[in-house]
């Protein structure tokens, strides 16, 4: 005897953006950055292709293991002099993971706990990311300008704007 589908139960499922943003927050928990934990996932056709979080390159000591954040010691504000950091950004690590595992990136959505920086924006454009859903702000106007110029859809996600049962 077949059971009827409980449509009321399906209405309680989170919308796709909320679902993937929640996963981003779990991914961010793996971050080794002492300043800010960031998570990113690359999604196509509602399937997770790769994940990434910010931290030191594999096999190298993390800032906590070295006695603190190099950027903090130098007094470098957020959004400036990104080259003076041991860590890779979450978006960079997600793209690298896709490449290492031979995952083809086409018409991708990137979910991130924070707005991408200009370096990540350029990488995401070249990785065929068509849509970026991000939560927190990041002080990088050039990143936004490049993403807009490339026709990448930008969505600043806010939990209070989500409605249960969407798409």
GROMACS elastic network, one bead per residue, 0.5 to 0.9 nm:
[ bonds ]
;  ai    aj funct       b0    kb
    3     6     6  0.87669   500
    4     7     6  0.88326   500
    5     8     6  0.88058   500
    5     9     6  0.86096   500
    5    10     6  0.86781   500
    6     9     6  0.54569   500
    6    10     6  0.67857   500
    7    10     6  0.50166   500
    7    11     6  0.64329   500
    8    11     6  0.52558   500
    8    12     6  0.70356   500
    9    12     6  0.54626   500
    9    13     6  0.73301   500
   10    13     6  0.54977   500
   10   165     6  0.72910   500
   11    14     6  0.80754   500
   11   164     6  0.65089   500
   11   166     6  0.85062   500
   12   164     6  0.61974   500
   12   165     6  0.63635   500
   13    16     6  0.88947   500
   13    19     6  0.85746   500
   13   164     6  0.65666   500
   13   165     6  0.59536   500
   13   166     6  0.87149   500
   14    17     6  0.80630   500
   14    18     6  0.59211   500
   14    19     6  0.57108   500
   14   162     6  0.84360   500
   14   163     6  0.79985   500
   14   164     6  0.54576   500
   14   165     6  0.61227   500
   14   166     6  0.75187   500
   15    18     6  0.53781   500
   15    19     6  0.61490   500
   15    20     6  0.87992   500
   15   162     6  0.72520   500
   15   163     6  0.70717   500
   15   164     6  0.58496   500
   15   165     6  0.55462   500
   15   167     6  0.60436   500
   16    20     6  0.61688   500
   16    21     6  0.84656   500
   16    46     6  0.76799   500
   16   165     6  0.89159   500
   16   166     6  0.73711   500
   16   167     6  0.66171   500
   17    20     6  0.52909   500
   17    21     6  0.59900   500
   17    22     6  0.84925   500
   17   111     6  0.81432   500
   17   133     6  0.76238   500
   17   157     6  0.78827   500
   17   162     6  0.82910   500
   18    21     6  0.50984   500
   18    22     6  0.60669   500
   18    23     6  0.86523   500
   18   157     6  0.82725   500
   18   158     6  0.88272   500
   18   159     6  0.71236   500
   18   162     6  0.69930   500
   19    22     6  0.53094   500
   19    23     6  0.65158   500
   19    24     6  0.88898   500
   20    23     6  0.50165   500
   20    24     6  0.62747   500
   20    25     6  0.88530   500
   20    41     6  0.77461   500
   20    43     6  0.85337   500
   20    46     6  0.89446   500
   20    48     6  0.85762   500
   20   111     6  0.67918   500
   21    25     6  0.64680   500
   21    26     6  0.88613   500
   21    40     6  0.85975   500
   21    41     6  0.86329   500
   21   111     6  0.62987   500
   21   112     6  0.71137   500
   21   113     6  0.71586   500
   21   133     6  0.81431   500
   21   134     6  0.81128   500
   21   135     6  0.81426   500
   21   157     6  0.82626   500
   22    25     6  0.52181   500
   22    26     6  0.66231   500
   22    27     6  0.88607   500
   23    26     6  0.50615   500
   23    27     6  0.62322   500
   23    28     6  0.86226   500
   23    39     6  0.84085   500
   23    40     6  0.86623   500
   23    41     6  0.80316   500
   24    27     6  0.50008   500
   24    28     6  0.61113   500
   24    29     6  0.88405   500
   24    38     6  0.79304   500
   24    40     6  0.54464   500
   24    41     6  0.63256   500
   24    51     6  0.81142   500
   24    52     6  0.87240   500
   24    53     6  0.87462   500
   24   111     6  0.68496   500
   24   112     6  0.62627   500
   24   113     6  0.63237   500
   25    28     6  0.50264   500
   25    29     6  0.66715   500
   25    37     6  0.87707   500
   25    38     6  0.76071   500
   25    39     6  0.60380   500
   25    40     6  0.83675   500
   25   112     6  0.85047   500
   25   113     6  0.67033   500
   26    29     6  0.53841   500
   26    30     6  0.76877   500
   26    39     6  0.75048   500
   27    30     6  0.58270   500
   27    31     6  0.76735   500
   27    38     6  0.78331   500
   27    39     6  0.50640   500
   27    40     6  0.71254   500
   27    41     6  0.81958   500
   27    51     6  0.71338   500
   27    52     6  0.69517   500
   27    53     6  0.63120   500
   28    31     6  0.53431   500
   28    37     6  0.53590   500
   28    40     6  0.74885   500
   28    52     6  0.79307   500
   28    53     6  0.54778   500
   28    54     6  0.76139   500
   28    90     6  0.81725   500
   28   113     6  0.78276   500
   29    32     6  0.84266   500
   29    37     6  0.67075   500
   29    38     6  0.79075   500
   29    39     6  0.76551   500
   29    53     6  0.81087   500
   30    37     6  0.79729   500
   30    38     6  0.88082   500
   30    39     6  0.82391   500
   30    52     6  0.89332   500
   30    53     6  0.65487   500
   30    54     6  0.82320   500
   30    55     6  0.86980   500
   31    34     6  0.84662   500
   31    36     6  0.82129   500
   31    37     6  0.52904   500
   31    38     6  0.66144   500
   31    39     6  0.75418   500
   31    52     6  0.87881   500
   31    53     6  0.53001   500
   31    54     6  0.52251   500
   31    55     6  0.57030   500
   31    90     6  0.84399   500
   32    36     6  0.87805   500
   32    37     6  0.72903   500
   32    53     6  0.82723   500
   32    54     6  0.66637   500
   32    56     6  0.72086   500
   32    62     6  0.63512   500
   32    63     6  0.74831   500
   32    64     6  0.77055   500
   32    87     6  0.83964   500
   33    36     6  0.58474   500
   33    37     6  0.59726   500
   33    38     6  0.84081   500
   33    54     6  0.63142   500
   33    55     6  0.53616   500
   33    56     6  0.79173   500
   33    62     6  0.76487   500
   33    63     6  0.70144   500
   33    64     6  0.80592   500
   33    69     6  0.79504   500
   33    87     6  0.72247   500
   34    37     6  0.75058   500
   34    63     6  0.70933   500
   34    64     6  0.69940   500
   34    68     6  0.74615   500
   34    69     6  0.63969   500
   35    69     6  0.75631   500
   35    72     6  0.82559   500
   36    54     6  0.84357   500
   37    53     6  0.74719   500
   37    54     6  0.67268   500
   37    55     6  0.87143   500
   37    90     6  0.89062   500
   37   113     6  0.85292   500
   38    52     6  0.84241   500
   38    53     6  0.55998   500
   38    54     6  0.58104   500
   38    89     6  0.76678   500
   38    90     6  0.59837   500
   38    91     6  0.88469   500
   38   112     6  0.72144   500
   38   113     6  0.56730   500
   38   114     6  0.67520   500
   39    51     6  0.75319   500
   39    52     6  0.58925   500
   39    54     6  0.69850   500
   39    89     6  0.86874   500
   39    90     6  0.54565   500
   39    91     6  0.77004   500
   39    94     6  0.89920   500
   39   111     6  0.81944   500
   39   112     6  0.57257   500
   39   113     6  0.56714   500
   39   114     6  0.80695   500
   40    50     6  0.84740   500
   40    51     6  0.57359   500
   40    52     6  0.52231   500
   40    53     6  0.62284   500
   40    54     6  0.88546   500
   40    89     6  0.89401   500
   40    90     6  0.53877   500
   40    91     6  0.55312   500
   40    92     6  0.89100   500
   40    93     6  0.84430   500
   40    94     6  0.66373   500
   40   110     6  0.68152   500
   40   111     6  0.54189   500
   40   113     6  0.66171   500
   40   114     6  0.85313   500
   40   134     6  0.89626   500
   41    48     6  0.67786   500
   41    49     6  0.74310   500
   41    50     6  0.57109   500
   41    52     6  0.62962   500
   41    53     6  0.88033   500
   41    90     6  0.83545   500
   41    91     6  0.74798   500
   41    94     6  0.63823   500
   41   109     6  0.82459   500
   41   110     6  0.57370   500
   41   111     6  0.52774   500
   41   112     6  0.66329   500
   42    47     6  0.84161   500
   42    48     6  0.59373   500
   42    49     6  0.54638   500
   42    50     6  0.52940   500
   42    51     6  0.63590   500
   42    52     6  0.86963   500
   42    91     6  0.83929   500
   42    94     6  0.68188   500
   42    95     6  0.78754   500
   42    98     6  0.86440   500
   42   105     6  0.83860   500
   42   108     6  0.63653   500
   42   109     6  0.58123   500
   42   111     6  0.64957   500
   42   112     6  0.89145   500
   42   129     6  0.83594   500
   43    46     6  0.59869   500
   43    47     6  0.53218   500
   43    49     6  0.54684   500
   43    50     6  0.74154   500
   43   105     6  0.88003   500
   43   107     6  0.87735   500
   43   108     6  0.55718   500
   43   109     6  0.51285   500
   43   110     6  0.62656   500
   43   111     6  0.77402   500
   44    47     6  0.53593   500
   44    48     6  0.67330   500
   44    49     6  0.69452   500
   44   105     6  0.78897   500
   44   106     6  0.73547   500
   44   107     6  0.65457   500
   44   109     6  0.62510   500
   44   110     6  0.89063   500
   45    48     6  0.84935   500
   45   107     6  0.86326   500
   45   108     6  0.81438   500
   45   109     6  0.89286   500
   48    51     6  0.76355   500
   49    94     6  0.86875   500
   49    98     6  0.68869   500
   49   103     6  0.68785   500
   49   104     6  0.84627   500
   49   105     6  0.80061   500
   49   108     6  0.89353   500
   50    93     6  0.88124   500
   50    94     6  0.53781   500
   50    95     6  0.72445   500
   50    96     6  0.87461   500
   50    97     6  0.61471   500
   50    98     6  0.55471   500
   50   103     6  0.80179   500
   51    90     6  0.78922   500
   51    91     6  0.81058   500
   51    93     6  0.73796   500
   51    95     6  0.81324   500
   51    97     6  0.71978   500
   51    98     6  0.82722   500
   52    89     6  0.79594   500
   52    91     6  0.61234   500
   52    92     6  0.73088   500
   52    95     6  0.78360   500
   52    96     6  0.84987   500
   52    97     6  0.74223   500
   53    88     6  0.81715   500
   53    89     6  0.66146   500
   53    91     6  0.72949   500
   53    92     6  0.85171   500
   53    93     6  0.64484   500
   53    94     6  0.74368   500
   54    87     6  0.61955   500
   54    88     6  0.54366   500
   54    91     6  0.80280   500
   54    92     6  0.83374   500
   54    93     6  0.72116   500
   55    58     6  0.85756   500
   55    62     6  0.69752   500
   55    63     6  0.85134   500
   55    86     6  0.73618   500
   55    88     6  0.55032   500
   55    89     6  0.68914   500
   55    90     6  0.77769   500
   55    93     6  0.87784   500
   56    59     6  0.81776   500
   56    60     6  0.62638   500
   56    61     6  0.68508   500
   56    62     6  0.54826   500
   56    63     6  0.76773   500
   56    85     6  0.86281   500
   56    86     6  0.53729   500
   56    88     6  0.61069   500
   57    60     6  0.57488   500
   57    61     6  0.82537   500
   57    62     6  0.84295   500
   57    86     6  0.75782   500
   57    87     6  0.64869   500
   57    88     6  0.67740   500
   58    61     6  0.83751   500
   60    86     6  0.89910   500
   61    64     6  0.80922   500
   61    65     6  0.59347   500
   61    66     6  0.68030   500
   62    65     6  0.52937   500
   62    66     6  0.65663   500
   62    68     6  0.87628   500
   62    69     6  0.89628   500
   62    86     6  0.77350   500
   62    87     6  0.80674   500
   63    67     6  0.63278   500
   63    68     6  0.51261   500
   63    69     6  0.53143   500
   63    70     6  0.73066   500
   63    86     6  0.74463   500
   63    87     6  0.85398   500
   64    67     6  0.52840   500
   64    68     6  0.50639   500
   64    69     6  0.71215   500
   65    68     6  0.74109   500
   66    69     6  0.81063   500
   67    70     6  0.89094   500
   68    71     6  0.88621   500
   68    72     6  0.77377   500
   68    73     6  0.77229   500
   69    72     6  0.52124   500
   69    73     6  0.63704   500
   69    74     6  0.88198   500
   69    85     6  0.82548   500
   69    86     6  0.86744   500
   70    73     6  0.51363   500
   70    74     6  0.63810   500
   70    75     6  0.86710   500
   70    76     6  0.88878   500
   70    84     6  0.76683   500
   70    85     6  0.66466   500
   70    86     6  0.77579   500
   71    74     6  0.51131   500
   71    75     6  0.60391   500
   71    76     6  0.53007   500
   71    77     6  0.79321   500
   71    78     6  0.89151   500
   71    81     6  0.88619   500
   71    82     6  0.89245   500
   71    84     6  0.66832   500
   71    85     6  0.63510   500
   72    76     6  0.62380   500
   72    77     6  0.81461   500
   73    76     6  0.79456   500
   76    79     6  0.86010   500
   76    80     6  0.66790   500
   76    81     6  0.71706   500
   76    84     6  0.86576   500
   77    80     6  0.58737   500
   77    81     6  0.82575   500
   78    81     6  0.84165   500
   78    82     6  0.83963   500
   78   138     6  0.80641   500
   78   139     6  0.74632   500
   79    82     6  0.68494   500
   79   117     6  0.73773   500
   79   138     6  0.68185   500
   79   139     6  0.55362   500
   79   140     6  0.64449   500
   80    83     6  0.86413   500
   80    84     6  0.89240   500
   80   139     6  0.86343   500
   80   140     6  0.88171   500
   81    84     6  0.57546   500
   81    85     6  0.81831   500
   82    85     6  0.60568   500
   82   117     6  0.89676   500
   82   119     6  0.87977   500
   83    86     6  0.82599   500
   85    88     6  0.79231   500
   88    91     6  0.83670   500
   88    92     6  0.63518   500
   88    93     6  0.65870   500
   89    92     6  0.52308   500
   89    93     6  0.63236   500
   89    94     6  0.87496   500
   89   116     6  0.87396   500
   89   117     6  0.88183   500
   89   120     6  0.75090   500
   90    93     6  0.51360   500
   90    94     6  0.62078   500
   90    95     6  0.87535   500
   90   112     6  0.78837   500
   90   120     6  0.87892   500
   91    94     6  0.50904   500
   91    95     6  0.63184   500
   91    96     6  0.86059   500
   91   110     6  0.79445   500
   91   111     6  0.88227   500
   91   112     6  0.74581   500
   91   116     6  0.74740   500
   91   120     6  0.62117   500
   91   121     6  0.87643   500
   91   123     6  0.84179   500
   91   124     6  0.76746   500
   92    95     6  0.52378   500
   92    96     6  0.61430   500
   92    97     6  0.85884   500
   92   119     6  0.87311   500
   92   120     6  0.62376   500
   92   123     6  0.73716   500
   92   124     6  0.83045   500
   93    97     6  0.59901   500
   93    98     6  0.85675   500
   94    97     6  0.51000   500
   94    98     6  0.63092   500
   94    99     6  0.87412   500
   95    98     6  0.51621   500
   95    99     6  0.63341   500
   95   100     6  0.87166   500
   95   105     6  0.86547   500
   95   123     6  0.80834   500
   95   124     6  0.79120   500
   95   127     6  0.73999   500
   96    99     6  0.50296   500
   96   100     6  0.60397   500
   96   101     6  0.85507   500
   97   100     6  0.50716   500
   97   101     6  0.61367   500
   97   102     6  0.84116   500
   97   103     6  0.82164   500
   98   101     6  0.53484   500
   98   102     6  0.59677   500
   98   104     6  0.71341   500
   98   105     6  0.76374   500
   99   102     6  0.50452   500
   99   103     6  0.60056   500
   99   104     6  0.76898   500
   99   105     6  0.88717   500
  100   103     6  0.78112   500
  105   108     6  0.62435   500
  105   127     6  0.62906   500
  105   128     6  0.64025   500
  105   129     6  0.77417   500
  106   127     6  0.75861   500
  106   128     6  0.55463   500
  106   129     6  0.71896   500
  106   130     6  0.85809   500
  107   127     6  0.88807   500
  107   128     6  0.57671   500
  107   129     6  0.57775   500
  107   130     6  0.55690   500
  107   131     6  0.81506   500
  108   127     6  0.80887   500
  108   128     6  0.62600   500
  108   130     6  0.56756   500
  108   131     6  0.67649   500
  108   132     6  0.86374   500
  109   128     6  0.88950   500
  109   129     6  0.56489   500
  109   130     6  0.59808   500
  109   132     6  0.56004   500
  109   133     6  0.73945   500
  110   124     6  0.80878   500
  110   129     6  0.66149   500
  110   130     6  0.81740   500
  110   131     6  0.63431   500
  110   133     6  0.62463   500
  110   134     6  0.80966   500
  111   114     6  0.86909   500
  111   131     6  0.85290   500
  111   132     6  0.58892   500
  111   134     6  0.58039   500
  111   135     6  0.85271   500
  112   115     6  0.68409   500
  112   116     6  0.76911   500
  112   132     6  0.75919   500
  112   133     6  0.63637   500
  112   135     6  0.66983   500
  112   136     6  0.84980   500
  113   133     6  0.84429   500
  113   134     6  0.55062   500
  113   136     6  0.60382   500
  114   117     6  0.89420   500
  114   133     6  0.88196   500
  114   134     6  0.52421   500
  114   135     6  0.51185   500
  114   137     6  0.59226   500
  114   138     6  0.66248   500
  115   132     6  0.84678   500
  115   133     6  0.82238   500
  115   134     6  0.53197   500
  115   135     6  0.67416   500
  115   136     6  0.59591   500
  115   137     6  0.54043   500
  115   138     6  0.53897   500
  115   139     6  0.86050   500
  115   140     6  0.84332   500
  115   143     6  0.86961   500
  115   144     6  0.86324   500
  115   156     6  0.81557   500
  116   119     6  0.79047   500
  116   120     6  0.56082   500
  116   121     6  0.57472   500
  116   124     6  0.88519   500
  116   132     6  0.87565   500
  116   134     6  0.79593   500
  116   137     6  0.87194   500
  116   138     6  0.71399   500
  116   140     6  0.80977   500
  116   143     6  0.69387   500
  116   144     6  0.83390   500
  117   120     6  0.53215   500
  117   121     6  0.59599   500
  117   122     6  0.87144   500
  117   138     6  0.70345   500
  117   139     6  0.79866   500
  117   140     6  0.59306   500
  117   141     6  0.87136   500
  117   142     6  0.83001   500
  117   143     6  0.56470   500
  117   144     6  0.84366   500
  118   122     6  0.62229   500
  118   123     6  0.86432   500
  118   140     6  0.66489   500
  118   141     6  0.82202   500
  118   142     6  0.61585   500
  118   144     6  0.77884   500
  118   146     6  0.78361   500
  118   147     6  0.89081   500
  119   122     6  0.53537   500
  119   123     6  0.64051   500
  119   124     6  0.86891   500
  119   143     6  0.76464   500
  120   124     6  0.59451   500
  120   125     6  0.84886   500
  120   143     6  0.81044   500
  121   124     6  0.50711   500
  121   125     6  0.61321   500
  121   126     6  0.86745   500
  121   143     6  0.56272   500
  121   144     6  0.78934   500
  121   146     6  0.72449   500
  121   147     6  0.64231   500
  122   125     6  0.51701   500
  122   126     6  0.63651   500
  122   127     6  0.86390   500
  122   143     6  0.77362   500
  122   146     6  0.74700   500
  122   147     6  0.78222   500
  123   126     6  0.51652   500
  123   127     6  0.60732   500
  123   128     6  0.88785   500
  123   129     6  0.89408   500
  124   128     6  0.65308   500
  124   129     6  0.54155   500
  124   130     6  0.85189   500
  124   132     6  0.89468   500
  124   147     6  0.87476   500
  125   128     6  0.55014   500
  125   129     6  0.56123   500
  125   130     6  0.75658   500
  125   146     6  0.86356   500
  125   147     6  0.70902   500
  125   150     6  0.69972   500
  125   152     6  0.75322   500
  126   129     6  0.74285   500
  129   132     6  0.73319   500
  129   152     6  0.71018   500
  130   150     6  0.88362   500
  130   151     6  0.74201   500
  130   153     6  0.62205   500
  130   154     6  0.88379   500
  131   151     6  0.88024   500
  131   152     6  0.53253   500
  131   154     6  0.59673   500
  131   155     6  0.76701   500
  132   152     6  0.71343   500
  132   153     6  0.61691   500
  132   154     6  0.50479   500
  132   155     6  0.61698   500
  132   156     6  0.83217   500
  133   153     6  0.83314   500
  133   154     6  0.61302   500
  133   156     6  0.58302   500
  133   157     6  0.61198   500
  134   137     6  0.80868   500
  134   154     6  0.77775   500
  134   155     6  0.63809   500
  134   156     6  0.51042   500
  134   157     6  0.56767   500
  134   158     6  0.87810   500
  135   155     6  0.84346   500
  135   156     6  0.55166   500
  135   158     6  0.64660   500
  135   159     6  0.88923   500
  136   156     6  0.76870   500
  136   157     6  0.82497   500
  136   158     6  0.89564   500
  137   140     6  0.87031   500
  137   156     6  0.84613   500
  138   141     6  0.85260   500
  140   143     6  0.55547   500
  140   144     6  0.69520   500
  141   144     6  0.51868   500
  141   145     6  0.62125   500
  141   146     6  0.87252   500
  142   146     6  0.61201   500
  142   147     6  0.85238   500
  143   146     6  0.52906   500
  143   147     6  0.61698   500
  143   148     6  0.85671   500
  144   147     6  0.51649   500
  144   148     6  0.60560   500
  144   149     6  0.84921   500
  144   154     6  0.84095   500
  145   148     6  0.51660   500
  145   149     6  0.60642   500
  145   150     6  0.86022   500
  146   150     6  0.61074   500
  146   151     6  0.86319   500
  146   152     6  0.87700   500
  147   150     6  0.51023   500
  147   151     6  0.63258   500
  147   152     6  0.52679   500
  147   153     6  0.77710   500
  147   154     6  0.78417   500
  148   151     6  0.50915   500
  148   152     6  0.57543   500
  148   153     6  0.72668   500
  148   154     6  0.78104   500
  149   152     6  0.76485   500
  157   160     6  0.88979   500
  157   161     6  0.76985   500
  157   162     6  0.83623   500
  158   161     6  0.55146   500
  158   162     6  0.70807   500
  159   162     6  0.54717   500
  159   163     6  0.88537   500
  160   163     6  0.81649   500
  162   166     6  0.82150   500
  163   166     6  0.63213   500
